[in-house]
Amino acid sequence: MTNGLVDSWRLKIEHRSGFGYAGPVSSSYNEARMWPRNETRQAVLDARVEVWPPARTYRYEDYWGTVVTAFDVHAPHEALTVTATSTVETLPPGDLIDDGEGAGWADLAVPEAVDRWYELLLPTPRTGLNDELAAIAADIRAAHSTPHAAALAACEFVRGEVAYRPGPAGVQSDARHAWELRKGVCPDISHLTVGLLRAMGLPARYVSGYLHPAPTAAIGDSVAGQSHAWVEWWVGRWTAFDPANGVPVGERHVVVGRGREYGDVPPLKGVYAGPGSTGQTVEVTITRLR
């Protein structure tokens, strides 16, 4: 994935997550979304998902195209651990759209476009806006002649108004709560941005994945990485942007899944029979191999 003009990165990702319980659990039914995607700007060279206690796993793609590793555990257990290990080659940002390019407002409003992206135009529990935010979205749209320029302005607005607090991309709050607090982790900022984009009439997706935290990472160094979230919007084609960091999505980002919001792409979820949970653990280690 090198073409003489840009250099790819090769990243090894180890993502360990699990639950502890207050006593023996008799059975649990689980889904992990921790397997990176093969697509235009990234190639999965190796991937595996391991479960403890041992369980037979099977994989499938869900409605949104995310690879799901599903498994049941029927032996008594007081903890559950899932470890996903992958090696992915990624590319820097490329073929970016200029502010004045892409589909126009009229193009996004035609019935064919609205029908095609209907699910990605509707608010969800985590991306819904209050009256103040809806008015802000209307103002941003009115100030820009193209949807793409308005989308970039929305990202800049959120980054300027809501402080990013790096941390695990777990089950967070929603767009309204992040706005009220004026701070949040990456899912909060992505939910708020997606809500503004949809309110302006842009189809928008919530993206779940990983971020290497160091733009100048040394080859061979292992660092504490992050589960991360960013956004994509459609203006004739999909464009990705990381509003939490204010950068286009590039070689430090690895896509795992897409959906309407976090609820469509949680890294690990499940149901079980037994005593209460004592909490979830998450650890991500990323090594730049090239």
C-alpha positions as a Markdown table, in Angstrom:
| # | Residue | x | y | z |
|---|---|---|---|---|
| 1 | Met | 0.0 | 0.0 | 0.0 |
| 2 | Thr | 2.8 | 2.4 | -0.9 |
| 3 | Asn | 2.8 | 4.2 | -4.2 |
| 4 | Gly | 6.0 | 6.3 | -4.2 |
| 5 | Leu | 4.1 | 9.4 | -3.1 |
| 6 | Val | 2.9 | 8.5 | 0.3 |
| 7 | Asp | 4.1 | 6.1 | 3.0 |
| 8 | Ser | 1.8 | 3.7 | 4.7 |
| 9 | Trp | 1.9 | 2.7 | 8.3 |
| 10 | Arg | 1.8 | -0.8 | 9.6 |
| 11 | Leu | 0.1 | -1.1 | 13.0 |
| 12 | Lys | -0.2 | -4.0 | 15.4 |
| 13 | Ile | -3.2 | -3.6 | 17.7 |
| 14 | Glu | -3.9 | -5.6 | 20.8 |
| 15 | His | -7.3 | -4.9 | 22.4 |
| 16 | Arg | -8.2 | -6.7 | 25.6 |
| 17 | Ser | -11.6 | -6.2 | 27.1 |
| 18 | Gly | -13.8 | -8.1 | 29.5 |
| 19 | Phe | -16.2 | -8.2 | 32.4 |
| 20 | Gly | -15.9 | -9.3 | 36.0 |
| 21 | Tyr | -18.8 | -10.6 | 38.1 |
| 22 | Ala | -19.6 | -10.7 | 41.8 |
| 23 | Gly | -19.8 | -14.5 | 41.6 |
| 24 | Pro | -20.1 | -17.4 | 39.2 |
| 25 | Val | -22.0 | -16.8 | 36.0 |
| 26 | Ser | -23.7 | -19.9 | 34.7 |
| 27 | Ser | -23.9 | -18.7 | 31.0 |
| 28 | Ser | -23.3 | -15.7 | 28.8 |
| 29 | Tyr | -24.0 | -14.7 | 25.3 |
| 30 | Asn | -21.7 | -12.1 | 23.7 |
| 31 | Glu | -20.7 | -10.1 | 20.6 |
| 32 | Ala | -17.3 | -8.5 | 20.0 |
| 33 | Arg | -16.8 | -5.9 | 17.3 |
| 34 | Met | -13.0 | -5.7 | 17.4 |
| 35 | Trp | -12.0 | -7.0 | 14.0 |
| 36 | Pro | -10.8 | -4.2 | 11.6 |
| 37 | Arg | -12.2 | -3.9 | 8.1 |
| 38 | Asn | -10.6 | -4.4 | 4.8 |
| 39 | Glu | -11.2 | -1.3 | 2.7 |
| 40 | Thr | -9.7 | 1.3 | 0.4 |
| 41 | Arg | -7.4 | 3.0 | 2.9 |
| 42 | Gln | -6.5 | 0.0 | 5.1 |
| 43 | Ala | -5.6 | -3.6 | 4.6 |
| 44 | Val | -6.0 | -6.2 | 7.4 |
| 45 | Leu | -2.8 | -8.4 | 7.2 |
| 46 | Asp | -3.7 | -10.6 | 10.2 |
| 47 | Ala | -6.5 | -10.7 | 12.8 |
| 48 | Arg | -7.8 | -13.0 | 15.5 |
| 49 | Val | -10.1 | -12.9 | 18.4 |
| 50 | Glu | -9.5 | -15.1 | 21.5 |
| 51 | Val | -11.9 | -15.7 | 24.3 |
| 52 | Trp | -11.4 | -16.8 | 27.9 |
| 53 | Pro | -13.0 | -19.0 | 29.2 |
| 54 | Pro | -12.5 | -20.9 | 25.9 |
| 55 | Ala | -15.5 | -20.8 | 23.7 |
| 56 | Arg | -16.3 | -21.6 | 20.1 |
| 57 | Thr | -16.7 | -18.4 | 18.1 |
| 58 | Tyr | -18.3 | -17.6 | 14.7 |
| 59 | Arg | -18.0 | -14.5 | 12.6 |
| 60 | Tyr | -20.5 | -12.6 | 10.5 |
| 61 | Glu | -21.1 | -9.1 | 9.1 |
| 62 | Asp | -23.9 | -7.2 | 10.7 |
| 63 | Tyr | -26.4 | -4.9 | 9.0 |
| 64 | Trp | -23.9 | -2.0 | 9.0 |
| 65 | Gly | -21.1 | -4.1 | 7.6 |
| 66 | Thr | -19.1 | -4.5 | 10.8 |
| 67 | Val | -17.4 | -7.9 | 11.5 |
| 68 | Val | -19.0 | -9.5 | 14.6 |
| 69 | Thr | -17.3 | -12.3 | 16.6 |
| 70 | Ala | -20.2 | -14.0 | 18.5 |
| 71 | Phe | -19.7 | -16.6 | 21.2 |
| 72 | Asp | -21.5 | -18.3 | 24.1 |
| 73 | Val | -19.9 | -19.4 | 27.4 |
| 74 | His | -21.9 | -22.1 | 29.3 |
| 75 | Ala | -19.2 | -23.1 | 31.9 |
| 76 | Pro | -19.4 | -21.3 | 35.2 |
| 77 | His | -17.1 | -18.3 | 35.2 |
| 78 | Glu | -16.4 | -15.2 | 37.3 |
| 79 | Ala | -14.7 | -13.2 | 34.6 |
| 80 | Leu | -14.8 | -13.0 | 30.8 |
| 81 | Thr | -11.9 | -11.7 | 28.7 |
| 82 | Val | -11.8 | -11.1 | 24.9 |
| 83 | Thr | -8.4 | -10.4 | 23.3 |
| 84 | Ala | -8.3 | -9.1 | 19.7 |
| 85 | Thr | -5.0 | -8.9 | 17.9 |
| 86 | Ser | -4.6 | -7.5 | 14.4 |
| 87 | Thr | -2.0 | -6.2 | 12.0 |
| 88 | Val | -3.3 | -3.4 | 9.7 |
| 89 | Glu | -1.6 | -1.4 | 7.0 |
| 90 | Thr | -3.0 | 2.1 | 6.7 |
| 91 | Leu | -2.7 | 5.1 | 4.4 |
| 92 | Pro | -2.4 | 8.8 | 5.0 |
| 93 | Pro | -5.4 | 11.1 | 4.1 |
| 94 | Gly | -5.7 | 11.3 | 0.3 |
| 95 | Asp | -8.0 | 12.7 | -2.4 |
| 96 | Leu | -9.5 | 15.2 | 0.0 |
| 97 | Ile | -12.5 | 17.3 | -1.1 |
| 98 | Asp | -12.0 | 21.1 | -1.2 |
| 99 | Asp | -14.6 | 23.3 | 0.7 |
| 100 | Gly | -16.4 | 24.2 | -2.4 |
| 101 | Glu | -16.6 | 20.7 | -3.9 |
| 102 | Gly | -19.0 | 17.8 | -3.5 |
| 103 | Ala | -22.7 | 17.5 | -3.7 |
| 104 | Gly | -24.7 | 20.7 | -3.3 |
| 105 | Trp | -27.6 | 21.3 | -0.9 |
| 106 | Ala | -30.1 | 20.7 | -3.6 |
| 107 | Asp | -28.4 | 17.4 | -4.5 |
| 108 | Leu | -28.8 | 16.2 | -0.9 |
| 109 | Ala | -32.5 | 17.2 | -0.8 |
| 110 | Val | -33.7 | 15.1 | -3.8 |
| 111 | Pro | -36.0 | 12.2 | -2.9 |
| 112 | Glu | -33.5 | 9.7 | -4.3 |
| 113 | Ala | -30.7 | 10.8 | -1.9 |
| 114 | Val | -33.1 | 11.2 | 1.1 |
| 115 | Asp | -34.4 | 7.6 | 0.5 |
| 116 | Arg | -31.0 | 6.2 | 0.0 |
| 117 | Trp | -29.6 | 7.6 | 3.3 |
| 118 | Tyr | -32.8 | 7.8 | 5.3 |
| 119 | Glu | -31.4 | 5.9 | 8.3 |
| 120 | Leu | -28.4 | 8.1 | 8.5 |
| 121 | Leu | -30.4 | 11.3 | 8.4 |
| 122 | Leu | -32.5 | 10.6 | 11.5 |
| 123 | Pro | -31.6 | 11.5 | 15.0 |
| 124 | Thr | -30.9 | 8.7 | 17.5 |
| 125 | Pro | -31.0 | 8.7 | 21.3 |
| 126 | Arg | -27.3 | 9.7 | 21.5 |
| 127 | Thr | -27.3 | 12.1 | 18.5 |
| 128 | Gly | -30.5 | 14.0 | 19.1 |
| 129 | Leu | -30.2 | 17.8 | 19.5 |
| 130 | Asn | -32.0 | 20.3 | 21.7 |
| 131 | Asp | -33.5 | 23.6 | 20.4 |
| 132 | Glu | -30.3 | 25.5 | 21.0 |
| 133 | Leu | -28.2 | 23.0 | 19.0 |
| 134 | Ala | -30.8 | 22.8 | 16.2 |
| 135 | Ala | -30.6 | 26.5 | 15.8 |
| 136 | Ile | -26.7 | 26.4 | 15.7 |
| 137 | Ala | -27.0 | 23.7 | 13.0 |
| 138 | Ala | -29.3 | 26.0 | 11.0 |
| 139 | Asp | -26.9 | 28.9 | 11.3 |
| 140 | Ile | -23.9 | 26.8 | 10.2 |
| 141 | Arg | -25.8 | 25.6 | 7.2 |
| 142 | Ala | -26.9 | 29.1 | 6.2 |
| 143 | Ala | -23.4 | 30.4 | 6.4 |
| 144 | His | -21.9 | 28.0 | 3.9 |
| 145 | Ser | -22.6 | 27.5 | 0.2 |
| 146 | Thr | -21.8 | 23.8 | 0.1 |
| 147 | Pro | -22.6 | 20.9 | 2.4 |
| 148 | His | -18.9 | 19.9 | 2.7 |
| 149 | Ala | -17.9 | 23.3 | 3.8 |
| 150 | Ala | -20.7 | 23.3 | 6.4 |
| 151 | Ala | -19.6 | 19.9 | 7.6 |
| 152 | Leu | -16.0 | 21.0 | 8.2 |
| 153 | Ala | -17.3 | 24.1 | 10.0 |
| 154 | Ala | -19.5 | 21.9 | 12.2 |
| 155 | Cys | -16.4 | 19.9 | 13.2 |
| 156 | Glu | -14.5 | 23.1 | 13.9 |
| 157 | Phe | -17.3 | 24.5 | 15.9 |
| 158 | Val | -17.5 | 21.3 | 18.1 |
| 159 | Arg | -13.8 | 21.3 | 18.6 |
| 160 | Gly | -13.8 | 24.9 | 19.6 |
| 161 | Glu | -16.7 | 24.6 | 22.1 |
| 162 | Val | -16.4 | 21.2 | 23.6 |
| 163 | Ala | -13.1 | 20.2 | 25.3 |
| 164 | Tyr | -11.8 | 16.7 | 24.3 |
| 165 | Arg | -11.0 | 14.5 | 27.2 |
| 166 | Pro | -9.0 | 11.5 | 25.8 |
| 167 | Gly | -10.1 | 8.2 | 27.3 |
| 168 | Pro | -11.7 | 4.8 | 26.5 |
| 169 | Ala | -14.6 | 4.9 | 24.0 |
| 170 | Gly | -17.1 | 3.2 | 26.2 |
| 171 | Val | -20.7 | 3.8 | 26.8 |
| 172 | Gln | -20.8 | 7.5 | 27.2 |
| 173 | Ser | -23.5 | 10.1 | 27.4 |
| 174 | Asp | -25.2 | 11.8 | 24.4 |
| 175 | Ala | -24.8 | 14.9 | 22.3 |
| 176 | Arg | -27.0 | 17.1 | 24.5 |
| 177 | His | -25.1 | 16.1 | 27.7 |
| 178 | Ala | -21.7 | 16.8 | 26.1 |
| 179 | Trp | -22.9 | 20.2 | 25.0 |
| 180 | Glu | -24.2 | 21.1 | 28.4 |
| 181 | Leu | -20.9 | 20.0 | 30.0 |
| 182 | Arg | -18.8 | 21.5 | 27.2 |
| 183 | Lys | -16.5 | 18.5 | 27.5 |
| 184 | Gly | -16.4 | 14.8 | 26.6 |
| 185 | Val | -14.5 | 11.8 | 25.3 |
| 186 | Cys | -14.4 | 10.9 | 21.6 |
| 187 | Pro | -17.8 | 9.2 | 21.4 |
| 188 | Asp | -19.5 | 12.3 | 22.9 |
| 189 | Ile | -17.8 | 14.6 | 20.5 |
| 190 | Ser | -18.6 | 12.3 | 17.5 |
| 191 | His | -22.3 | 12.0 | 18.6 |
| 192 | Leu | -22.6 | 15.8 | 18.8 |
| 193 | Thr | -21.0 | 16.3 | 15.4 |
| 194 | Val | -23.1 | 13.6 | 13.8 |
| 195 | Gly | -26.2 | 15.3 | 15.3 |
| 196 | Leu | -25.3 | 18.7 | 13.8 |
| 197 | Leu | -24.5 | 17.1 | 10.4 |
| 198 | Arg | -27.9 | 15.3 | 10.2 |
| 199 | Ala | -29.7 | 18.4 | 11.4 |
| 200 | Met | -28.2 | 20.2 | 8.4 |
| 201 | Gly | -29.4 | 17.5 | 6.0 |
| 202 | Leu | -26.1 | 15.6 | 5.6 |
| 203 | Pro | -26.1 | 11.8 | 5.8 |
| 204 | Ala | -23.6 | 11.1 | 8.6 |
| 205 | Arg | -22.1 | 8.0 | 10.1 |
| 206 | Tyr | -20.5 | 7.3 | 13.5 |
| 207 | Val | -17.2 | 5.4 | 13.1 |
| 208 | Ser | -15.6 | 3.1 | 15.7 |
| 209 | Gly | -12.0 | 2.0 | 15.6 |
| 210 | Tyr | -8.5 | 2.8 | 17.0 |
| 211 | Leu | -6.2 | 5.7 | 17.0 |
| 212 | His | -2.4 | 5.7 | 17.4 |
| 213 | Pro | -1.9 | 8.7 | 19.7 |
| 214 | Ala | 1.5 | 9.8 | 18.4 |
| 215 | Pro | 1.9 | 11.4 | 14.9 |
| 216 | Thr | 5.7 | 10.9 | 15.1 |
| 217 | Ala | 5.6 | 7.4 | 16.5 |
| 218 | Ala | 8.9 | 5.6 | 16.4 |
| 219 | Ile | 8.9 | 2.2 | 14.7 |
| 220 | Gly | 8.9 | -0.6 | 17.2 |
| 221 | Asp | 7.6 | 1.3 | 20.2 |
| 222 | Ser | 4.5 | 0.0 | 21.9 |
| 223 | Val | 2.2 | 2.7 | 23.3 |
| 224 | Ala | -1.1 | 2.7 | 25.2 |
| 225 | Gly | -3.6 | 3.4 | 22.4 |
| 226 | Gln | -7.2 | 4.1 | 22.4 |
| 227 | Ser | -10.5 | 2.8 | 21.2 |
| 228 | His | -11.6 | 5.8 | 19.2 |
| 229 | Ala | -14.5 | 7.3 | 17.4 |
| 230 | Trp | -14.9 | 9.8 | 14.5 |
| 231 | Val | -17.4 | 10.8 | 11.8 |
| 232 | Glu | -18.1 | 10.4 | 8.1 |
| 233 | Trp | -20.5 | 12.4 | 5.9 |
| 234 | Trp | -21.8 | 11.9 | 2.4 |
| 235 | Val | -21.5 | 14.7 | -0.2 |
| 236 | Gly | -21.5 | 12.5 | -3.3 |
| 237 | Arg | -19.0 | 10.3 | -1.6 |
| 238 | Trp | -18.1 | 9.5 | 2.0 |
| 239 | Thr | -15.6 | 11.8 | 3.7 |
| 240 | Ala | -14.0 | 11.0 | 7.1 |
| 241 | Phe | -12.9 | 13.5 | 9.7 |
| 242 | Asp | -11.8 | 13.2 | 13.4 |
| 243 | Pro | -13.5 | 16.1 | 15.2 |
| 244 | Ala | -12.0 | 15.2 | 18.5 |
| 245 | Asn | -8.5 | 15.9 | 17.1 |
| 246 | Gly | -9.4 | 18.3 | 14.3 |
| 247 | Val | -7.7 | 16.2 | 11.6 |
| 248 | Pro | -8.7 | 14.2 | 8.5 |
| 249 | Val | -8.7 | 10.5 | 9.1 |
| 250 | Gly | -5.3 | 9.1 | 8.1 |
| 251 | Glu | -2.6 | 6.6 | 8.8 |
| 252 | Arg | -3.1 | 6.7 | 12.6 |
| 253 | His | -6.7 | 5.6 | 12.3 |
| 254 | Val | -8.0 | 2.0 | 12.0 |
| 255 | Val | -11.7 | 1.5 | 11.1 |
| 256 | Val | -13.5 | -1.3 | 12.9 |
| 257 | Gly | -17.2 | -0.4 | 12.3 |
| 258 | Arg | -19.8 | 2.1 | 11.3 |
| 259 | Gly | -23.3 | 2.9 | 12.3 |
| 260 | Arg | -25.8 | 5.5 | 13.4 |
| 261 | Glu | -24.2 | 5.9 | 16.8 |
| 262 | Tyr | -22.2 | 4.0 | 19.5 |
| 263 | Gly | -25.1 | 1.6 | 20.1 |
| 264 | Asp | -24.5 | 0.1 | 16.6 |
| 265 | Val | -20.8 | -0.6 | 17.1 |
| 266 | Pro | -19.9 | -1.4 | 20.8 |
| 267 | Pro | -16.6 | -3.3 | 21.0 |
| 268 | Leu | -18.1 | -5.8 | 23.4 |
| 269 | Lys | -21.6 | -6.5 | 24.7 |
| 270 | Gly | -23.6 | -9.4 | 26.0 |
| 271 | Val | -26.2 | -10.8 | 28.3 |
| 272 | Tyr | -25.6 | -13.3 | 31.1 |
| 273 | Ala | -27.3 | -15.3 | 33.9 |
| 274 | Gly | -25.8 | -14.7 | 37.3 |
| 275 | Pro | -24.8 | -12.1 | 39.9 |
| 276 | Gly | -24.1 | -8.4 | 39.1 |
| 277 | Ser | -21.1 | -7.2 | 37.1 |
| 278 | Thr | -18.2 | -5.7 | 39.0 |
| 279 | Gly | -17.2 | -3.6 | 35.9 |
| 280 | Gln | -15.5 | -3.7 | 32.5 |
| 281 | Thr | -11.8 | -3.6 | 31.8 |
| 282 | Val | -10.3 | -2.2 | 28.5 |
| 283 | Glu | -6.7 | -2.1 | 27.5 |
| 284 | Val | -5.4 | -1.2 | 24.0 |
| 285 | Thr | -1.8 | -1.4 | 23.0 |
| 286 | Ile | -0.7 | -0.2 | 19.5 |
| 287 | Thr | 2.8 | -0.8 | 18.0 |
| 288 | Arg | 3.9 | 0.9 | 14.8 |
| 289 | Leu | 5.7 | -1.8 | 12.8 |
| 290 | Arg | 6.5 | 0.4 | 9.8 |
